C-alpha cells in the first residue's frame, strides 16, 4: 500500500494533536483527583521516586541491590494498596490514575514495527477523504445515490438492450465490483461517453470506497496533471512542488484522471500521457481514465501506441443515454 506524503503529513499532524489533547485531558483529570485527595499525589510521587533512590543507593555503596529491591517491592505494594483504598472511597476505578494508550496495538506511536498501525491508517483515510472532497462531492456522489431512473428503459432500434439495462449491468455493476475488490490485483478502467452521463459520479463513488479503506487515491483533471508535468520539467520556482505532484500521480494506489481530451494536445502532452499510462502499468498500479473521447478518438488525438496500451490493459466502459444535467433542468422547469 502506497501512502501519499502530503496526506500522511496532515494525518500525522492530526494524530499528534489528538494525542496531545488526550494527554492534557488525562493530566487535568489527575490534578482534579489530587485536589480532592492530596494524599494520592504524595503516593504518586513516592511510587515514582522510590525505585531510583534505593537502586542508586545500593549501587553507590557497591552492594547487592537484591535486598533493597525486595524492600522496594513491599513498600510499593503497601503504597498501591493505600492508593486503591483511597480511590475506592472516592468511587473511582483503581486504575484511573494510570495513563493508558488509546491504541493498545501500537501504544499510540502510530506504527507497529515498520508497518503503519490501523489507528494511523484511519487518520490517513479521513485526511484522504478531505483531499478528495475538494474536487468531488463525496457526500452525495456514492453508489447508493447513483440513480438509474435517468436512463431510458426503451430499447432503441438496432440495440439489444435499453440504456438503463446497459448502464446497470455493464457500467454500474462493473464500477461497484471494482471498488469493492480493489487491492486484490491491479485493474484499470476507461470511462468514456458524452458529457453528463454519470462518469464523474461513479468516479467519485469509487474514490470514496477505495480511499475509505486507506488506499491512496489521487483525483485530478488531465489538464492540471499535464501542467504539473510541464512545470516539473521546465519550471523554476514551482519545480519542487510540481515534482511532488508528479510523484503523487505516478505512485498512488489509484489515479483517477478526469476529463482527458479537454486539454490542448502537444507532443509534450502525448509524452506525459504515455509516461503515466505506461509507468503505472509497469508498476502494477491501478488507473481510471474518464473522457468524452471514444477509444478511436483517443488513438487519433494522442497516438495508436497509447490507445493500444489502454485498450489492451483497461476495461472499457461506454456510458450511454441522454445528458442527465439537461434532463434535470428540463424536468425542473416543467415542475
URWOWO-V340872 format. One record per pair of residues at least 24 apart in sequence whose C-alpha atoms are under 6 Angstrom apart, sorted by the first residue. I is the first residue (numbers start at 1). J is the second residue. D is the distance in Angstrom with one decimal. If there is no record, write none. Layout:
# URWOWO-V340872
I;J;D, I;J;D
This chain:
# URWOWO-V340872
2;252;6.0, 2;253;5.9, 3;216;5.6, 8;124;5.9, 11;123;5.3, 11;124;5.0, 11;127;6.0, 125;211;6.0, 125;212;5.5, 125;214;4.7, 141;201;5.3, 141;204;5.9, 141;205;5.7, 142;205;4.2, 143;205;5.5, 151;321;5.7, 163;321;5.7, 171;317;5.9, 179;206;5.2, 179;210;5.9, 186;284;5.7, 186;285;5.7, 186;286;5.0, 187;286;5.2, 188;286;5.3, 188;287;4.9, 188;288;5.6, 188;314;4.7, 189;288;4.7, 189;314;5.0, 189;315;4.8, 190;288;5.9, 190;289;4.9, 190;316;4.9, 190;317;6.0, 191;290;4.7, 191;317;5.1, 192;290;5.9, 192;291;4.9, 192;292;5.4, 192;318;5.1, 192;319;5.9, 193;292;4.9, 193;318;5.7, 193;319;4.8, 194;292;5.1, 196;323;4.5, 196;324;5.3, 196;325;5.8, 197;323;5.6, 197;324;5.9, 216;252;5.4, 216;253;5.1, 217;252;6.0, 217;254;4.8, 217;255;5.9, 218;255;5.0, 219;256;4.7, 220;257;5.6, 221;257;5.7, 221;258;4.5, 221;259;5.8, 222;257;5.6, 222;258;5.7, 222;259;5.9, 222;260;5.2, 223;263;5.1, 253;285;5.7, 254;286;5.0, 254;287;5.5, 255;287;4.8, 256;287;5.9, 256;288;4.7, 256;289;5.9, 257;289;4.8, 258;290;4.8, 259;290;5.7, 259;291;4.9, 260;291;4.9, 270;302;5.6, 274;306;6.0
